[in-house]
Amino acid sequence: MNGLLTEREWRRRTETRRRHTPAWVGAQCVTPVLSAGRRLRQDRAFHVFLLLVSLMIAFSLPLMVQPKPVLSIPSVQTAGAASAPEPRMVREISYQLPQMECRTQIFPRSQLLRGKMLLLDPDHPLPYDILPPNTFSIAAAASGMVPVSSLNIRSGKETIAALQDLFAALRTMGVEGLTVSMGTVSAAQQRQQLRDEAAALMQTQPVGLAIPRTLQWLDQPAKGEMLLEHAVEIRLRSAPYMPLENSRQGQALLQLAWRHGFVRTNPQNRPFRFRYVGKAHATAMTYLDVDFQEYLNWMHQKGALTVSTEGEIHYLILCQPVIDNHASFSLPVDARCEVSLDNTGYALAACTW
């Protein structure tokens, strides 16, 4: 006997019959039950789980798909050819090997690492097996003839001798007011320099400008060429942040630096930094009008370069790939030659008469 139902009870019973009423097929009773897949698809938490799994797979794909191995020694014909600009063509530069008596010499990696031509940037870190720099106080070693902003500034013996000659030439021209503001540093000193430089800039500039400018001028700790004994920074004492090109003293420095073996390796981002590379490489880079890395790329392609005046050869520069941790050069017997690793799979030899 059916009793009276309220509307709520009627709707509840109707909904229950709709969900659970079995269906008879022949002699079999089939009860509609939600499948596991349907229940999971309707579960909001399961949707979130699927999203997380998808994200994990997407982020892990670059790790699971390893790139193809690349040879550590690039081809001489193609290395840097695509990105390097065309160097300036001058009559003092030739790419023909002169006829002269030579002797083949083999240089191990340990000797090549002591050279001046190591490329150090974010893509080319300091070699793991390089020896610590052998440095001296610039003020003491130069007997006060090289102005420094601190008595603690240090550099290598060759670099200090070249600085003495450079500042002597500047004084002959009546140029004063330039100072060596930084020399060889350790990773701990780099961290302190970042803090000091940022604090100094924030006294006159907003934080949003001071921090990027500090990171532009200084290397990250344990990186960069200031870890070597061949790099220094030279600034105007009265205006340390003024571009060198904007002062008479800075212009004189830029005109003379290469004649004493110094070049700016990255004038756009490190405008006050100079690397002592020796007169042969500095002369070649200046004549070709290329920066440090562009010069290395060009030498990878050419393999040999001579610098001469009126037919008289002053410098011969050779470039060879490093194979099995050594480089082999055929060097003139009557020249003074220096060799260096370039930290890109090649070595350079600079010969001077």
Salt bridges, closest charged atoms under 4 A:
GLU7 OE2 - ARG11 NH2 2.94
GLU15 OE1 - ARG18 NH1 3.65
GLU15 OE2 - ARG19 NE 3.06
GLU92 OE2 - ARG91 NE 3.95
ASP121 OD1 - HIS124 ND1 2.83
ASP129 OD2 - ARG109 NE 2.66
GLU158 OE2 - LYS116 NZ 3.33
ASP219 OD1 - ARG270 NH2 3.11
ASP219 OD2 - ARG273 NH1 2.93
GLU225 OE2 - ARG273 NH1 3.93
GLU225 OE1 - ARG275 NH2 2.78
GLU233 OE1 - ARG235 NH2 3.16
GLU233 OE2 - ARG273 NH2 3.53
GLU245 OE2 - ARG264 NH2 2.65
GLU338 OE1 - LYS116 NZ 2.80
ASP342 OD2 - HIS300 NE2 2.70
